[in-house]
Amino acid sequence: MMAIEEREEEVLVRVRVQPKSSRNEIRGEVDGRIRIALTAPPVDGAANKALITFIAKTLGIAKRNIILLQGETSREKTLSIKQCPVTAVLSRFSVDA
């Protein structure tokens, strides 16, 4: 399974979140998922909100174009990103297709 997958109208991104980190950053790829460190704690959806905000800022798109499809209470999550070409996602996350 690839970390980034292009679909017809969206790009699926599989991530593994590390909450309560010292800073928000992308830490590479592991086990078919993009590792993302977030400063937010995993409480009351704070890490999910921080993840969407971080990815939107990284890609330069609106938060409304990012939907959490799977993993609301898990570290492993799948996101749907719309209105952003797969090439932009690949280049921002430094992942080879």
N, C-alpha and C positions, 0 to 999 in steps of 0.2 A: 504494500500500500504506500502510495506517495503522499508526502506532506502537503503538496499543492496539486490540485487537480482541476482542470478546466472543464466546465459543463457548458451547456448551450447559452444560458443567460447569467451565469454566475461562476465564481471561482470558489472551490471548497478548500479550506485551509485547516489542517489538523494541527493542533498545538498541545503542548504540555506546559502548564502554567506552574511557576514556582512563586507562590505568594510570599509576602513579608520579606522581600529582598531589599537590599540597600538602595537599588535604583531600578527604574524600568528600562529593560534592554532585551534585545534578541540575543540568545546565546547559542545559536546554531541549530543543528538538526540531530535528533536522536530517535532511533526506533520508528522512523517514518513520521515523525512529528517535529514541528518547529518548537524549540524550547524558548519560552518567554518568561523573564523574571519581572515581577511586579511588586511595587512597594505596598500595595493594598493587602489587607488581611482577607482570609477566606471566610468572611462573616457577612451575613445578610446580603449576599450578592455583590459586595464591594469589589471583589477581585474580577467578577464578570464585567461590571461596569468599567473598571479600570482597563481591562483587556480591550474592550471595544473602543474606548477612548484612545488608547495607545495605538492600536492598529489603524484607526481612522486618521490620527495625526501622522503616523509613519507613511501611510499611503496618500495622504492629502485628499481624503474623501470625507463626505458627511457620515456621521455615526449611523444615520438611518439606513445606509447602504450595507451595514454589517448586521447579520442575524446569527445568534447563537443557536445552532441546530441540535447539538448534543453536548452533554456533559455539564449541565448547570451546577451540579454539586460535586463534580469530579475535577481532578487536575487535568485530565485528558478531555479536550473539547474539540468540536468541529464547528467551524464558522462558515457562513455563506457570505461572500463579498460580491456585491453587484456594482455595476457601472465603474469597473476598474479592470483594465486588461490584464490577462495572466502574466504578460511580460513585465508589467509594472510590479506586480506582486512578487514575482521571482527575483527581480533586481533589488527590491527593497529588503527582502528577506535573505538575500545572498544564497539562494538555493538553486542548484542546477536542475534543469528539467529532466 
